[in-house]
Amino acid sequence: MFPQRSAGRQQHRGRRQSGDNGASAVIIFGNNDSAYVDQLGERNTSYINQGASNALADVWQDGAENASGISQGEQSDAYVTQLGENGRSTITQTFGETATVKQTSLSVNAISTIVQNGAGHTAVVSQYSGDNSALVTQAGTGNTAS
């Protein structure tokens, strides 16, 4: 389901926008980084900043007025799915971490923030109904939250 990393000094970017008034920005500085954005709904925005090597970001927005921001370091993976309306997702991670945010079609006004500092963390946030908010903050090494 999610794209896989490939070997070599490559950067992969893919964007598909078929809704109205969508906006995305992808900034990649490292080697072997990949970023994919699919915006099928209206007025969705996405920002991805990968400043190191071997990072992967995948954003799928099929609702309306959703916003996603990802800033991550080396060997980190971020997956965001926003299918509702007016969802907000922010992921910040430093090294070797994985974050997943799932906001379903019923998750109107959902807010998710994941901050992972350290190494080897995993965080999964799933929001299935309206007006939910989640904050995950992890420091140290090898923590898991879901």
SULKABEL-V252589 format. One record per pair of residues at least 24 apart in sequence whose C-alpha atoms are under 8 Angstrom apart, sorted by the first residue. I is the first residue (numbers start at 1). GAP is how many residues later the second one is. Records with the same first field share a line. If there is no record, write none. Layout:
I = GAP, GAP
//
This chain:
2 = 56
3 = 55
5 = 27, 28, 29, 49, 51
6 = 26
7 = 25
8 = 24
12 = 24
15 = 24
16 = 24
19 = 24
27 = 24
28 = 24
29 = 24
30 = 24
37 = 24
38 = 24
41 = 24
50 = 24
63 = 42
83 = 24
84 = 24, 25
85 = 24
86 = 24
87 = 24
88 = 24
89 = 24
90 = 24
91 = 24
92 = 24
93 = 24
94 = 24, 25
95 = 24, 25
96 = 24, 25
97 = 24, 25
98 = 24, 25
99 = 24, 25
100 = 24, 25
101 = 24, 25
102 = 24, 25
103 = 24, 25
104 = 24, 25
106 = 24
107 = 24, 25
//
